[in-house]
Amino acid sequence: MGRDKSLMELDGVPLWRRQYNLLAQAGASDRMLSVRAEQKWPPLDVTRVVDATPDLGPLAGIAAALAKTRHSHLLVLAVDMPRVPLAWFARIRERCAERIGVVGARADGNFEPLAAIYPQAMLPLVRAAISDRELSLQKLIARGVDEGFLRVQEIPAAEAGWFENWNDPADVSGQP
């Protein structure tokens, strides 16, 4: 992208703030912004969670947030997926249970790990993946499903566009 995607704006609002506000609307009582250690930009009113191990991608952020959460579940939303609507989180939240979260699955069989709800009980599995340097979120989620930590919510073809990542400056001109 050539710059920090989280600082790009949509309708005058930085993407990070847009997603942060959506989490509140989805019912998240504690919100955190997962950042790399060198990212100093979030304002003081935002709880930052710094990746404990650099260069592990989103897995490090999920691990840090699961470790810090005071609740049984962690709602995760990538900053570069601003088309995900509040309705998605209402749908998957209904399917969560004690020690069980929900992740979406696309028609092609891939999971959507960055618009999901993870149970805090899955933290040992996440830490084991990091320890083993198994950084694939697809493999982690498959294991979470196999071990009963995650349920799968199918993503209908009509909703697939909700989960598109904005990885090009031209994407930002599109409206969610």
Buried (B, 14 or more C-beta within 10 A) or exposed (E): EEEBBBEBEBEEEBBBBBBBEBBEEBEBEEBBBBBEEEBEEBEEEBEBBBBBEEEBEBBBBBBBBBBBBEEBBBBBBBBBBBBBBEEBBEBBBEEBEEEBBBBBBBEEEBBBBBBBBBBBBBBEBBBEBBEEEEBEBEEBBBBBBEEEBBBBBEBEEEBBEBBBBBEEEEBBEEEB
